[in-house]
Amino acid sequence: MNKLRSQIFTMSLKDHLFISAQKILPQALLSRLAGKLANCEQPTVKNFLIKLALKRFNINIDEALFSDINEYKSFNAFFTRELKADARVIDHDERVIISPCDGMLTQSGKIENQTLIQAKGKSYSLNALLGEPASTNFSDFSVIYLSPRDYHRVHMPIDGKLTKMTYIPGKLFSVNTITTEYIDNLFTLNERLVCYFDTHIGEVAVIFVGAMLVAGIETVWHHQVAPNYTQTPQSWDYSNHDITFKKGAEIGRFNFGSTIICLFPDNKVEQIQKSQAIQLGNKLADIFIIL
């Protein structure tokens, strides 16, 4: 009770109401309704939503492959828009791991005692995040928050072969800064999709974390994975399939803003970038090389 009172006094009334509302509102229902609206193909409706988003979130439509909003059959098609070929520069240095998406790099560092940092004074369990005991000694992590204004496709941070995918049902709390600071174990509570890849530095995991009003998560090999109405985790084994991706290749997308968490193995990376705005293709970390 004292902890709750302390939190209320350290956040604004507006933020407190925002956090409280998320605990009361039907998160899944609101997100699914948002998904139906986002997929509406009625020109008046979808163009109104696109214009509203462009103005509200200051989205740079000029870097999109199609800058004419009439080219998009729905708001969701606009939101998951493809970029022009030269809109992002991929760092192809073999000693570099790149950011898999646009967004804000909010946390990065070492995984100590199977624990990751969520925010100041808050941490969460690696095994809880994965929904099962980790089969790899993951030692480093990065967390990238995608705001509504960001490009919403996700790409490979390193060359790799898909070996496994696990969907974990959960809540749909917002993953913005305020919620991250005040909701304990946020990333282990929310719906998420864990994708495992075999790379030349070992196993790398790219985790899609769902959030409030995220109408869906898709991958290029499975297509839509969420929304998913199962109440238990589901796994797909791709170890006997030849599904490979080059660094910078698209692997999936969000249908609204959310978070990507990357896990790296056994002290194979160093100098992970610290909190900053980052774009797809920018250097995220150096690969540790013994000279």
The 8 nearest C-alpha neighbors of each residue, nearest first, counted from 0:
[[1, 3, 2, 4, 5, 6, 7, 8],
 [0, 2, 4, 3, 5, 6, 7, 8],
 [3, 1, 5, 0, 4, 6, 7, 8],
 [2, 4, 0, 6, 5, 1, 7, 8],
 [5, 3, 1, 7, 6, 2, 0, 8],
 [6, 4, 2, 8, 3, 7, 1, 9],
 [5, 7, 9, 3, 8, 4, 2, 10],
 [8, 6, 4, 5, 10, 9, 3, 15],
 [7, 9, 5, 6, 10, 4, 11, 12],
 [10, 8, 6, 7, 5, 11, 4, 12],
 [11, 9, 7, 8, 14, 6, 15, 12],
 [10, 12, 14, 13, 15, 9, 8, 7],
 [11, 13, 15, 14, 16, 10, 7, 8],
 [12, 14, 16, 11, 15, 17, 10, 18],
 [13, 15, 17, 11, 16, 12, 10, 18],
 [16, 14, 12, 18, 17, 13, 19, 11],
 [15, 17, 19, 13, 14, 18, 20, 12],
 [18, 16, 14, 20, 15, 19, 13, 21],
 [19, 17, 15, 21, 16, 20, 14, 178],
 [18, 20, 16, 22, 21, 17, 15, 23],
 [19, 21, 23, 17, 22, 18, 24, 16],
 [22, 20, 18, 19, 24, 23, 172, 17],
 [21, 23, 19, 20, 24, 18, 172, 25],
 [24, 22, 20, 21, 25, 19, 26, 18],
 [23, 25, 21, 26, 20, 22, 29, 28],
 [26, 24, 28, 27, 29, 23, 21, 22],
 [27, 25, 29, 28, 24, 171, 30, 211],
 [26, 28, 30, 29, 25, 31, 171, 170],
 [29, 27, 31, 30, 25, 26, 32, 33],
 [30, 28, 32, 26, 31, 27, 33, 25],
 [31, 29, 212, 33, 27, 28, 32, 214],
 [30, 32, 34, 28, 33, 29, 214, 27],
 [33, 31, 29, 35, 34, 30, 28, 36],
 [32, 34, 30, 36, 31, 35, 37, 212],
 [33, 35, 214, 31, 37, 32, 36, 30],
 [34, 36, 32, 38, 37, 33, 39, 31],
 [35, 37, 33, 39, 38, 34, 32, 74],
 [36, 38, 74, 75, 34, 35, 39, 33],
 [39, 37, 35, 73, 36, 75, 40, 74],
 [38, 40, 36, 37, 73, 41, 35, 45],
 [41, 39, 73, 72, 42, 38, 45, 44],
 [40, 42, 44, 39, 43, 45, 73, 72],
 [43, 41, 45, 44, 46, 40, 72, 73],
 [42, 44, 46, 41, 45, 47, 40, 48],
 [45, 43, 47, 41, 42, 46, 48, 39],
 [44, 46, 74, 48, 42, 73, 47, 43],
 [47, 45, 49, 48, 43, 44, 42, 50],
 [46, 48, 44, 50, 45, 49, 43, 51],
 [49, 47, 51, 45, 46, 50, 52, 44],
 [48, 50, 46, 52, 51, 47, 74, 53],
 [51, 49, 53, 47, 52, 48, 46, 54],
 [50, 52, 48, 54, 49, 53, 55, 47],
 [53, 51, 55, 49, 54, 50, 56, 48],
 [54, 52, 58, 50, 57, 51, 56, 55],
 [53, 55, 57, 51, 52, 56, 50, 58],
 [54, 56, 52, 53, 57, 51, 58, 50],
 [57, 55, 148, 58, 52, 54, 53, 147],
 [58, 56, 54, 53, 55, 59, 148, 52],
 [59, 57, 53, 148, 56, 60, 54, 52],
 [58, 60, 61, 62, 57, 53, 63, 148],
 [59, 61, 63, 66, 62, 58, 53, 65],
 [62, 60, 59, 63, 66, 65, 64, 58],
 [61, 63, 60, 86, 82, 83, 59, 64],
 [64, 62, 82, 65, 60, 61, 83, 66],
 [63, 65, 83, 82, 81, 66, 62, 80],
 [66, 64, 63, 67, 70, 68, 60, 81],
 [65, 67, 60, 61, 63, 68, 64, 62],
 [68, 66, 69, 65, 70, 71, 60, 61],
 [69, 67, 70, 71, 66, 46, 49, 65],
 [68, 70, 67, 71, 72, 46, 42, 66],
 [71, 69, 68, 67, 72, 65, 66, 77],
 [72, 70, 69, 73, 77, 76, 68, 74],
 [71, 73, 40, 76, 70, 74, 69, 42],
 [74, 72, 40, 76, 75, 38, 45, 71],
 [73, 75, 37, 77, 45, 76, 49, 78],
 [74, 76, 78, 37, 77, 73, 38, 79],
 [77, 75, 73, 79, 74, 78, 71, 80],
 [78, 76, 80, 74, 75, 79, 71, 73],
 [77, 79, 75, 80, 76, 74, 254, 151],
 [78, 80, 76, 151, 77, 75, 254, 152],
 [81, 79, 77, 78, 76, 82, 63, 150],
 [80, 82, 64, 63, 79, 83, 152, 65],
 [83, 81, 63, 64, 62, 86, 84, 80],
 [82, 84, 64, 86, 63, 85, 62, 81],
 [83, 85, 86, 82, 87, 64, 81, 88],
 [86, 84, 83, 87, 88, 82, 62, 89],
 [85, 87, 83, 84, 62, 82, 88, 63],
 [88, 86, 85, 89, 279, 280, 84, 278],
 [87, 89, 280, 90, 85, 86, 281, 279],
 [88, 90, 280, 91, 247, 87, 281, 279],
 [91, 89, 280, 92, 281, 88, 282, 97],
 [92, 90, 89, 93, 95, 246, 280, 94],
 [91, 93, 94, 95, 90, 96, 89, 282],
 [94, 92, 95, 91, 96, 286, 157, 90],
 [95, 93, 286, 92, 285, 96, 287, 288],
 [96, 94, 285, 92, 93, 286, 284, 282],
 [97, 95, 284, 156, 283, 157, 282, 285],
 [98, 96, 282, 283, 156, 280, 281, 99],
 [97, 99, 283, 279, 280, 100, 281, 156],
 [100, 98, 154, 156, 279, 153, 155, 97],
 [101, 99, 279, 153, 98, 278, 154, 102],
 [100, 102, 278, 279, 277, 150, 149, 145],
 [103, 101, 145, 144, 277, 143, 276, 149],
 [102, 104, 276, 144, 143, 105, 275, 277],
 [103, 105, 143, 274, 275, 142, 106, 276],
 [104, 106, 274, 103, 142, 143, 144, 275],
 [107, 105, 142, 141, 104, 274, 273, 108],
 [108, 106, 141, 140, 142, 273, 271, 105],
 [107, 109, 139, 140, 141, 110, 271, 106],
 [108, 110, 139, 138, 111, 140, 107, 115],
 [109, 111, 138, 115, 139, 114, 113, 112],
 [110, 112, 114, 113, 109, 115, 138, 139],
 [111, 113, 114, 110, 115, 124, 125, 138],
 [114, 112, 125, 111, 110, 124, 115, 126],
 [113, 115, 124, 111, 112, 110, 125, 123],
 [116, 114, 110, 123, 122, 124, 117, 125],
 [115, 117, 122, 118, 121, 123, 114, 106],
 [118, 116, 122, 121, 115, 123, 179, 106],
 [119, 117, 121, 180, 116, 120, 179, 122],
 [118, 120, 121, 117, 180, 116, 122, 179],
 [119, 121, 118, 122, 117, 116, 180, 183],
 [122, 120, 118, 117, 119, 116, 183, 123],
 [121, 123, 116, 117, 115, 114, 184, 118],
 [124, 122, 184, 115, 114, 116, 125, 117],
 [123, 125, 114, 127, 126, 113, 128, 115],
 [126, 124, 128, 113, 127, 114, 129, 115],
 [125, 127, 132, 129, 131, 128, 124, 133],
 [128, 126, 130, 124, 125, 129, 187, 131],
 [127, 129, 187, 125, 126, 130, 124, 186],
 [130, 128, 126, 131, 127, 125, 193, 133],
 [129, 131, 127, 128, 126, 167, 132, 232],
 [130, 132, 126, 129, 133, 127, 128, 134],
 [133, 131, 126, 134, 130, 129, 127, 125],
 [132, 134, 135, 126, 131, 129, 136, 125],
 [133, 135, 132, 136, 131, 137, 202, 126],
 [136, 134, 133, 137, 264, 202, 265, 201],
 [135, 137, 265, 264, 138, 134, 133, 263],
 [136, 138, 264, 263, 135, 265, 139, 262],
 [137, 139, 110, 265, 264, 266, 109, 136],
 [140, 138, 109, 263, 110, 108, 262, 137],
 [141, 139, 262, 107, 261, 108, 263, 109],
 [140, 142, 107, 261, 260, 106, 143, 108],
 [141, 143, 260, 106, 105, 104, 259, 107],
 [144, 142, 104, 259, 103, 258, 102, 105],
 [143, 145, 258, 103, 102, 257, 146, 104],
 [146, 144, 102, 256, 257, 258, 149, 143],
 [145, 147, 256, 148, 149, 144, 102, 257],
 [148, 146, 256, 149, 255, 56, 145, 52],
 [149, 147, 58, 56, 146, 57, 150, 145],
 [150, 148, 146, 147, 101, 145, 151, 102],
 [149, 151, 101, 152, 148, 79, 100, 80],
 [152, 150, 79, 253, 252, 149, 153, 78],
 [151, 153, 252, 251, 150, 79, 253, 100],
 [152, 154, 100, 251, 252, 99, 249, 250],
 [155, 153, 249, 99, 248, 250, 247, 100],
 [154, 156, 246, 247, 157, 248, 99, 249],
 [155, 157, 97, 99, 96, 246, 98, 247],
 [158, 156, 246, 155, 96, 159, 245, 97],
 [159, 157, 245, 246, 244, 198, 155, 156],
 [158, 160, 198, 197, 196, 244, 243, 157],
 [159, 161, 243, 197, 196, 242, 162, 244],
 [160, 162, 196, 242, 195, 163, 243, 237],
 [161, 163, 238, 237, 196, 195, 236, 160],
 [164, 162, 236, 195, 237, 235, 194, 161],
 [163, 165, 194, 235, 193, 234, 195, 236],
 [166, 164, 234, 193, 233, 192, 235, 167],
 [165, 167, 192, 233, 232, 191, 234, 193],
 [166, 168, 232, 191, 190, 192, 165, 169],
 [169, 167, 190, 230, 232, 231, 166, 191],
 [170, 168, 190, 189, 188, 167, 171, 191],
 [169, 171, 189, 190, 188, 172, 26, 168],
 [172, 170, 210, 211, 189, 26, 209, 190],
 [173, 171, 211, 210, 170, 174, 21, 189],
 [172, 174, 211, 210, 175, 178, 171, 21],
 [175, 173, 178, 179, 210, 172, 257, 176],
 [174, 176, 178, 177, 173, 179, 144, 146],
 [177, 175, 179, 178, 180, 174, 105, 181],
 [176, 178, 180, 179, 175, 181, 14, 174],
 [179, 177, 181, 180, 182, 176, 175, 174],
 [180, 178, 176, 177, 181, 182, 174, 175],
 [179, 181, 177, 178, 118, 176, 182, 119],
 [180, 182, 178, 179, 183, 177, 6, 18],
 [183, 181, 178, 185, 179, 180, 184, 18],
 [182, 184, 185, 181, 121, 179, 122, 180],
 [185, 183, 123, 187, 186, 188, 182, 122],
 [184, 186, 188, 183, 187, 182, 189, 179],
 [187, 185, 188, 189, 184, 128, 208, 123],
 [186, 188, 128, 184, 185, 189, 127, 123],
 [189, 187, 185, 186, 169, 170, 184, 190],
 [190, 188, 170, 169, 171, 186, 187, 209],
 [189, 191, 169, 168, 209, 170, 167, 208],
 [192, 190, 208, 167, 207, 209, 166, 189],
 [191, 193, 166, 207, 206, 165, 167, 194],
 [192, 194, 206, 165, 164, 205, 166, 207],
 [195, 193, 164, 205, 204, 163, 206, 192],
 [196, 194, 204, 163, 162, 203, 161, 164],
 [195, 197, 161, 160, 203, 159, 162, 202],
 [196, 198, 202, 160, 159, 201, 161, 203],
 [199, 197, 159, 201, 200, 202, 196, 158],
 [198, 200, 201, 197, 159, 158, 202, 157],
 [199, 201, 198, 267, 202, 264, 286, 203],
 [202, 200, 198, 199, 197, 264, 203, 263],
 [201, 203, 197, 196, 198, 264, 204, 195],
 [202, 204, 263, 196, 262, 195, 201, 197],
 [205, 203, 195, 262, 194, 261, 196, 206],
 [206, 204, 261, 194, 260, 193, 195, 262],
 [205, 207, 193, 260, 259, 192, 194, 208],
 [206, 208, 192, 259, 191, 258, 209, 193],
 [209, 207, 191, 258, 190, 259, 206, 257],
 [210, 208, 190, 191, 257, 189, 171, 213],
 [211, 209, 171, 173, 172, 213, 257, 174],
 [210, 212, 171, 173, 172, 213, 30, 26],
 [213, 211, 30, 214, 33, 210, 29, 255],
 [214, 212, 255, 210, 211, 215, 254, 30],
 [215, 213, 34, 254, 30, 212, 31, 33],
 [214, 216, 225, 254, 226, 213, 253, 217],
 [217, 215, 253, 225, 224, 252, 223, 254],
 [216, 218, 223, 222, 251, 252, 224, 215],
 [219, 217, 251, 222, 221, 220, 250, 252],
 [218, 220, 250, 222, 251, 221, 217, 249],
 [221, 219, 218, 222, 250, 242, 251, 217],
 [222, 220, 218, 219, 223, 224, 217, 251],
 [221, 223, 218, 217, 219, 220, 224, 251],
 [224, 222, 217, 225, 216, 221, 218, 215],
 [223, 225, 217, 216, 226, 222, 227, 221],
 [226, 224, 227, 215, 216, 223, 217, 214],
 [225, 227, 215, 224, 228, 214, 216, 31],
 [226, 228, 225, 229, 224, 168, 230, 166],
 [229, 227, 230, 226, 168, 225, 231, 27],
 [228, 230, 231, 227, 168, 232, 233, 167],
 [229, 231, 168, 228, 232, 169, 167, 227],
 [230, 232, 229, 168, 233, 167, 166, 228],
 [233, 231, 167, 166, 168, 234, 165, 230],
 [232, 234, 166, 165, 231, 167, 235, 229],
 [235, 233, 165, 164, 166, 236, 232, 163],
 [234, 236, 164, 163, 237, 165, 233, 162],
 [237, 235, 163, 238, 162, 234, 164, 239],
 [238, 236, 162, 240, 163, 239, 161, 235],
 [237, 239, 162, 240, 236, 163, 161, 241],
 [240, 238, 237, 241, 236, 162, 242, 161],
 [241, 239, 237, 238, 242, 162, 161, 236],
 [240, 242, 243, 239, 160, 161, 238, 237],
 [243, 241, 161, 160, 240, 244, 237, 220],
 [242, 244, 160, 159, 241, 161, 245, 158],
 [245, 243, 159, 158, 248, 160, 246, 155],
 [246, 244, 158, 248, 247, 159, 157, 155],
 [245, 247, 157, 158, 155, 156, 248, 244],
 [246, 248, 155, 154, 245, 156, 89, 249],
 [249, 247, 154, 245, 155, 246, 244, 250],
 [250, 248, 154, 153, 251, 155, 247, 152],
 [249, 251, 154, 219, 218, 153, 248, 155],
 [252, 250, 218, 153, 217, 219, 152, 249],
 [251, 253, 152, 217, 153, 151, 216, 218],
 [254, 252, 216, 255, 151, 215, 152, 217],
 [253, 255, 215, 214, 213, 79, 75, 216],
 [254, 256, 213, 253, 147, 214, 257, 212],
 [257, 255, 147, 146, 145, 213, 253, 254],
 [256, 258, 145, 210, 144, 209, 208, 174],
 [259, 257, 144, 208, 143, 145, 207, 260],
 [258, 260, 207, 143, 206, 142, 208, 144],
 [259, 261, 142, 206, 141, 205, 143, 258],
 [262, 260, 205, 141, 140, 204, 206, 259],
 [261, 263, 140, 204, 203, 139, 137, 205],
 [262, 264, 203, 139, 137, 140, 138, 261],
 [265, 263, 137, 138, 136, 266, 267, 201],
 [264, 266, 138, 136, 267, 137, 263, 139],
 [265, 267, 138, 268, 264, 139, 269, 287],
 [266, 268, 287, 265, 286, 264, 200, 269],
 [269, 267, 286, 287, 285, 266, 284, 270],
 [270, 268, 285, 271, 287, 284, 286, 267],
 [269, 271, 284, 285, 272, 268, 283, 286],
 [272, 270, 284, 269, 283, 273, 107, 108],
 [271, 273, 283, 284, 270, 274, 107, 282],
 [274, 272, 275, 107, 271, 104, 106, 105],
 [275, 273, 104, 105, 106, 272, 103, 276],
 [276, 274, 104, 103, 277, 273, 105, 272],
 [275, 277, 103, 102, 104, 278, 274, 101],
 [278, 276, 102, 101, 103, 275, 104, 281],
 [279, 277, 101, 281, 100, 280, 102, 98],
 [278, 280, 100, 101, 98, 99, 281, 87],
 [279, 281, 89, 97, 98, 88, 90, 278],
 [282, 280, 97, 98, 278, 279, 283, 90],
 [281, 283, 97, 284, 96, 98, 95, 280],
 [282, 284, 97, 98, 272, 96, 271, 281],
 [285, 283, 271, 96, 270, 282, 95, 272],
 [284, 286, 95, 269, 268, 94, 270, 96],
 [285, 287, 268, 94, 95, 267, 269, 288],
 [286, 288, 268, 267, 269, 285, 289, 266],
 [287, 289, 290, 286, 267, 94, 268, 285],
 [290, 288, 287, 286, 267, 268, 266, 94],
 [289, 288, 287, 286, 94, 267, 285, 269]]
